[in-house]
Amino acid sequence: MKPEEIRHHIDTPLFRTISKAASDYGVSAFIVGGYVRDLILDRESKDIDIVVDGSGIDFAHFLSERLQGTKVNYFKNFGTAMFRHNDIEYELVGARKESYKRDSRKPIVEDGTLEEDRERRDFTINALSISLDEKAFGEVIDPFGGIQHITEKLLVTPLEPAITYSDDPLRMMRAIRFASQLGFRIEDRSFEAIKSQKDRIKIVSQERITDELNKIILSDKPSVGFKLLNTTGILELIFPKFTQLQGVEVRKGIGHKDNFYHTLKVLDNVADRSNDLWLRWAAILHDIAKPDTKQFDKKSGWTFHGHEDLGAKLTPGIFRGLKLPMDQKMKFVQKLVRLHLRPISLSKKEVSDSGIRRLLFDAGEDLDSLMILCESDITSKNEVKVKKFLGNFQRVRLKCKEVEESDKIKNWQPPIGGEEIMNTFGLKPGREVGIIKTAIREAILEGEIKNEYEAAKGLMMQKAQELGLREPNNI
């Protein structure tokens, strides 16, 4: 959107209400930051920040009387107020300046002028603002050439890069995130400042770092952000386990692929197929244990046996360290890491019903996500080979559908569980119960008995007899 079109775009009853309230209250109000940038870039934005040259909370109280029942929330500790209108979140704040002490994780926030508020912005493209003053309504203020930088697809800091990044070191990750999200280039002096000040990221809280990392992962092409994180040295500081995937070792003329760049290609492939953050995390971690399992054999070359199981074991610790959620999301990622080789092995041979049953049983409702990960794991540049592998995976998908329709294995529990076994034979939890449960499950998965209660009960009685067990009434 051109700057001259913005006045018409924001000429809405709500913005006019804010404009009139600011005039009556005696302050100047401006739409600032990302919303202005996204308007020019024709990107959707769900958050709108409004700055006034005074107390944001005091003005919000005054404004709330004119918002006709809209609930306004106040956050005195931060000097901000917030309300929602038509699914868009508006935040009101007074002009301010902020900085970090050398060893502090929290910014020092002080009242400031509108000029200082613009200077404290991370990049010139985010220092743009739109006037809501009645006389200059819709006028775009561009003190640092942000519009030109949008045209040039360039990320430039309003002040000297060293000052901007020192004030808030998270801005180094934000620069990389915007480069990844928007396809912009970080200006050379700014890029060098990030490399020289990378250690300052250590004072930033893990939660803020991970929030930026997740936004990079959700980019259309997340590898862009990861390569920049790696080049600047920040990735080694915030996610050292991932950087260990880098490099190619050669012995006796045999080398293995660089698992760092392979993983980034898998991540991009997943991003082309899904917007699911946690499926993308599964792509990041699917080979994370390869450095720990790497071995060289004179006959077979490089092997990474068991990397899927060790990777699954490492997943909770990685999530904990990054302050990612330790709930079903982590378990989902862990499951996909553990199972990511299973469909691959099935695709390389004639697909057996028993193999498919086990895949359906273990993957459950996450089967489609697992198949997306496996298909994304094909990173060969040989188009014939890629086509062949994708065709094999399609065969696995079709077989899964056929077996599921026939045997109903997905999200399945055996028709006889431990409680019934214990009640039938007067047992307490123990070895015998486990043996019978396993026998029933394995027989159904192998297709030896039907997935039906009577068949399972018959096998239960058979196994019990082999174990010397009797029903209480028959003793």
TAVENUR-V896076 format. One record per residue. SS is DSSP state (@ for helix, = for strand, . for the rest). OMEGA is omega in whole degrees, 0 to 359 (* if undefined). Layout:
BEGIN
((SS;OMEGA) (SS;OMEGA))
END
This chain:
BEGIN
((.;179) (.;181) (@;182) (@;179) (@;187) (@;181) (@;180) (@;183) (@;183) (.;181) (.;182) (.;179) (@;182) (@;180) (@;177) (@;177) (@;179) (@;180) (@;181) (@;179) (@;179) (@;178) (@;181) (@;182) (@;177) (.;177) (.;172) (.;182) (=;182) (=;166) (=;186) (=;166) (.;190) (@;181) (@;179) (@;178) (@;183) (@;175) (@;182) (@;180) (@;184) (.;176) (.;179) (.;178) (.;182) (.;181) (=;179) (=;178) (=;179) (=;181) (=;174) (=;179) (.;181) (.;180) (.;178) (@;182) (@;180) (@;178) (@;179) (@;176) (@;180) (@;182) (@;186) (@;179) (.;182) (.;183) (.;171) (.;173) (.;177) (.;181) (.;178) (.;177) (=;184) (=;180) (=;188) (.;182) (.;181) (.;180) (.;183) (=;173) (=;186) (=;173) (=;179) (=;178) (=;181) (.;177) (.;176) (=;182) (=;179) (=;176) (=;179) (=;181) (=;174) (=;177) (.;185) (=;171) (=;181) (=;179) (=;179) (.;165) (.;186) (.;185) (.;185) (.;174) (.;185) (.;181) (.;170) (=;184) (=;180) (=;173) (=;180) (.;177) (.;177) (@;178) (@;179) (@;179) (@;179) (@;180) (@;184) (.;179) (.;185) (.;184) (.;182) (@;181) (@;177) (@;178) (.;176) (.;176) (=;179) (=;182) (=;172) (.;175) (.;185) (.;183) (.;182) (.;186) (.;177) (.;180) (.;180) (=;177) (=;186) (.;187) (.;187) (.;177) (.;183) (@;181) (@;177) (@;180) (@;174) (@;178) (@;182) (@;184) (.;186) (=;177) (=;183) (.;178) (.;180) (.;178) (.;174) (.;183) (@;181) (@;179) (@;181) (@;183) (@;178) (@;180) (@;177) (.;184) (.;179) (@;180) (@;176) (@;177) (@;177) (@;177) (@;180) (@;179) (@;179) (@;177) (@;181) (@;183) (@;190) (@;184) (.;180) (.;175) (=;176) (=;180) (.;191) (@;181) (@;179) (@;180) (@;178) (@;178) (@;178) (@;181) (@;182) (@;183) (.;186) (@;182) (@;179) (@;181) (@;183) (@;181) (@;183) (.;182) (.;180) (@;181) (@;181) (@;178) (@;182) (@;177) (@;177) (@;180) (@;178) (@;178) (@;175) (@;181) (@;180) (.;175) (.;177) (.;178) (.;187) (.;180) (@;179) (@;180) (@;181) (@;178) (@;177) (@;176) (@;182) (@;182) (@;181) (@;182) (.;182) (@;183) (@;178) (@;182) (@;186) (@;183) (.;186) (@;181) (@;181) (@;182) (@;179) (.;177) (.;187) (.;170) (.;178) (.;177) (.;181) (=;174) (=;180) (.;178) (.;181) (=;178) (=;174) (.;180) (.;175) (.;187) (@;175) (@;182) (@;173) (@;180) (@;179) (@;177) (@;177) (@;179) (@;178) (@;179) (@;177) (@;181) (@;177) (@;186) (@;187) (.;175) (.;183) (.;181) (@;187) (@;171) (@;176) (@;175) (@;176) (@;176) (@;180) (@;187) (@;189) (.;179) (.;189) (.;182) (.;181) (@;177) (@;182) (@;184) (@;185) (.;176) (=;178) (=;178) (=;184) (.;183) (.;187) (.;180) (=;183) (=;177) (=;178) (.;186) (.;176) (.;182) (@;179) (@;179) (@;178) (@;177) (@;178) (@;179) (@;180) (@;187) (@;180) (@;180) (@;177) (@;178) (@;181) (@;181) (@;180) (.;182) (.;172) (.;185) (.;180) (.;184) (.;181) (@;179) (@;177) (@;181) (@;176) (@;179) (@;180) (@;179) (@;182) (@;177) (@;182) (@;188) (@;193) (.;177) (.;187) (@;179) (@;179) (@;180) (@;178) (@;183) (@;184) (.;182) (.;176) (.;186) (.;178) (.;178) (@;182) (@;177) (@;179) (@;178) (@;181) (@;177) (@;178) (@;181) (@;185) (@;182) (@;179) (@;184) (@;181) (@;183) (@;183) (@;177) (@;178) (@;180) (@;176) (@;178) (@;182) (@;178) (@;179) (@;182) (.;177) (.;185) (.;179) (.;176) (.;178) (.;185) (@;179) (@;180) (@;179) (@;180) (@;180) (@;181) (@;180) (@;176) (@;178) (@;179) (@;177) (@;177) (@;177) (@;179) (@;181) (@;179) (@;177) (@;180) (@;180) (@;183) (@;180) (@;178) (@;182) (@;190) (@;178) (.;184) (.;184) (.;182) (.;187) (.;170) (.;180) (.;184) (.;176) (.;182) (.;184) (@;183) (@;180) (@;178) (@;181) (@;181) (@;182) (@;187) (@;178) (.;183) (.;168) (.;179) (.;182) (.;187) (@;184) (@;180) (@;180) (@;180) (@;182) (@;178) (@;180) (@;181) (@;179) (@;181) (@;183) (@;181) (@;179) (@;181) (@;179) (.;180) (.;181) (.;174) (.;178) (.;179) (.;183) (.;185) (@;185) (@;178) (@;179) (@;180) (@;178) (@;179) (@;177) (@;181) (@;180) (@;181) (@;179) (@;180) (@;179) (@;180) (.;180) (.;181) (.;177) (.;173) (.;182) (@;183) (@;182) (@;180) (.;*))
END
